[in-house]
């Protein structure tokens, strides 16, 4: 009498890889749809007429797509707010990225007493809530006579602990032999940094620039605190003028929010390759 085996035949390695690819593709599609849903809803509300927004019926497409929400938004000084946001954000990006790169180079490639302790103290500031720092920052800005100007927004954001940490982690991957060769050729520390280290940090610069841009462009609380002139308001602060005292114009709010995110989407699409490379080479998972 023969005995029939119930053991399943082994799965070929190629088939396993195909199954893993399908699982990853399905997971990526589900996560992508979940993340794209708020953006789709923003587009839906921005192009919906007021009649669709005042009904309790759920609509997945406007009954009559319109630009009326954008017309109401552009009655406000949107271009002035956009220019203010652009000027402040560009200043913050240039100053912050420059200071983070220099500090990261010092912590990664220079030897000095108390380096590790100073680095740990700097990292510990990341645990302090931003709201706790607003009062001393406000007193400092007022004492410097900068209250009400663009510099009151720019100077407190002139460096970030996370940016220094990211720059240090990236520059630790640069071989010391390259820096030593530059020093043997007579290059000083600054020349070595600008001529040798900086050209190797393009992915890092892209990451720091994009993160700083996103953070500053979306900042609301601090510009609202230190900018007293409405003509100096940024786009995120100016968004409060769309709201009424008792009602909210959701169509205009979403239209203005859609305008505000367009620069960030364009920047990310342009620098996404360097963005991924910068995080990969920094050793941050």
N, C-alpha and C positions, 0 to 999 in steps of 0.2 A: 504493500500500500504506500503510495507516494504522499509526501507531506508538502502541502502548498505553503510557500513562504508569504507572509503578509508584509514583509519589509519593503518600503518604497525605494525605488532606484534613486541613487544620488543625483542631485541637481547639478547640471553642468555649470562651471564657473561663469561662462558667458551669459547663461540665462539668469544667474544671480545678479550679475551686473546690470542686465536689462531691467530686472525687477527693481533694483535699487534706484536706477535712473527714473523709472516711472513713479516710484514713491516720492522721490525728491521733486519731480516735476509737479505732481499733484499737490504736494505740500507747499511748494513755491507759489502755485496758482491760487490756492486757498488763502495764503497769507497776503499775496498781492491784491486779491480782490477785497479782503478785509481792510487793507490799508488804503485802497483806492476809493472805497465807499464814501468816506467823508468828503473827498475832493469832488466826487460825482454829485453828492448832495449839494455842495457849495455851488457847482455849476448849474444845477437844477433850479435852486432858489434864485440865483443871480439873474437868470433869464426867464423867470416866471412872472406873469402879471400879478397885480395885487389881488385880483379875485381868487387866484389859486392859493395865495398865502393866507387868505382869510376864511378858508373853508377847512372843515375837519376831515375831509376826504383825502386819503393818501394818494399822491400822484407821483409816478415815476417818470413823467415827461410833461413839460408845460403844455397846457391846452392851446396856448398861442404864444410861442417864444417872442420876447420883446426886449428892447434895449432901454426901456423906461427907467429901470433901476440905475443904469449907468448914467443916464441923463441927469437924474436927481443927484447922483454923487458928484458929478463934475460941475454942479452949481457951487460947490464948496471949493476952497483953494487947494485942490488935490495936487496940482503940479507944484505948488510951493512946498507942501508937505513932503512930496516925493523928492524934491531937490534938497530939502533940509536933511532928510533921511540919507540921501546919497552922500552928501558932504560929510556928515557925522560918521557914517559907517566907513567911508573910505579913509578918513583920518584915523579912526580906531583900528582898522585893519592894518594900515601901514605901521603905526606906532606899536601896536600889540605884537604883530608878527616879528618885527625887528627886535624888540626887547626879549621876546621869548626865544628867538634863535640865538641871540648873544648869551642869554642866561643858560640855555641848554648846552651850548658849546662849553661854557665855563664849567658847568657841573659834570660834563661828560669827559672832557679832555684836559682839563687843568687840575693841577694838584695844589691844594692850599689847605691850611689848618682849619678845621671845623667844617669842611665841605659837606660831609655826610649829615652832620647835625643841622646845618643850615638848610640842607635839602629836605630833611624830615620836618623841620619847623615850617618850611614853605608848604609842604604837602598837608600839614595839619590845618592850614587855613581853609582847605577845601571842605572841612567838616563844619565850618561856621556858616550859618544861614545868611543869605544875602540881606534879609530884612534887619538882622542885627547890625550890619555894617552901614546901613543907610544913614543913621543918625550921626556917627562920627564923620562919615564922608560929607554929609551936608554941612557940618560945622567947619570942616577943612576947606571945602569949596567956598563957603561964605567968608572965611578968614582970608582967603587968597583973592577975594574980590572978583570971583568968576561966576557968581550966582546970576543966572539969567542969560548966560552965553553958551555957545556951542562947547567951549572948553570945559564947562562944568560937567558935560556928559562924556567928553573924550578922555580927560585925564584920569578919572577913577577906573576907566576900562583899559588903561595903557599897558597892562600886563595881566596874565592869568596863570594861576598855579598849574592848572591842567595843561596849558600850552607849554610851560617850561618843562613839565614832566614828559610830555609827548616829544618835545625836541630833544631832551636828554636821552630818552630811550632810543630814538632814531639814530642819534649821533654816536651812541655806544657801538652801533654796528659798523661804523666807518673804521677801517683798519688804522691802528696807530702808526704803522709803517709809512703810510701815505703822508701823515702829518710830520713825522720825523724826517722824511725825505725833503719836504718843503723847508724845514728848518735848517737842514744841512746845506741847502742851496742859498741860505741867507735870508729867508723870508721871516718876518716877525709874526707875532700872534695874529694881529689884525689882517695882515696880508695873507697869511695861511688860511684864515677864516674866509675871507672874501674870494680868494683865488682858487682854493682847493676844496674846502668844506662846503661852501655855499652852492657851487654847481652840482654837488652830489645830493643836495637836499630839495630838489624840485618836487618830489612827491610830498615831502613834509611841508613845504611852503604852501602847496595846494590845499592840504588838509587844514593847516592852521588858518589860512585865509578864508576857506569856506566855513569852518566852524565859527570863526570870529564874525564873519559877515552875517551868518544866520542868527547868532546870539544878539548882535547889536541891532540888526534890522528889526527884530521882533521885540526889542526891549520897550517896555511900556512904563513901568513904575518909576524908574529913575529919571527919564526925560520929563515925565509929568511933574516930578517933584522940583526939578531945578530950572525948568524953562517956564518963565512967567509970561512971556510975550507969545500970543497965539500965532504970530507970523513966523516964529521959530519952531513951532511944533513939528514933530516928526509924523510920519504916516500912521504909525500905530497909535500915537496920542490923538491925532486928528480924527481917528475913527469914532471917538466918543461923541463927536458932534452929529453923527448920523442918528444917534438915539434921541428920541423925544423925552420929555419929562415923565410922561405916563405911558407912552407906547414905544415900541421898537419897530423900526422899519427894517425888517429882516432882509427884504430884497436888496435894499441899498447897502446894508451891512455886508452881505455876502458878495455883492458886486465890488465893494471897496476891498474886502479881504482877498478876492480873486486878483485884483490889480496888485495888491501888496505881495502876493506870493510868486508872481511871475518872474521877478529878478532872481529869486532863490532857485526856482525850477530851472531856469536857463543856466545859471552858474553850475548847478549840480550836474546837469547833462553835459556841460562842456568839460568839467574837471573830474568826472566820476572815475576815470581810469587812474589818475594820480591820487584820488581820494582813497581808493582801495589799496593801492601800492603803499601809500603812506602809513596806513594802519597795519598792513601786513609786515612791513619792514620795521615798525616800531615795537613789534612783539606784543601788541595788545589784542586779545581775543574778544 
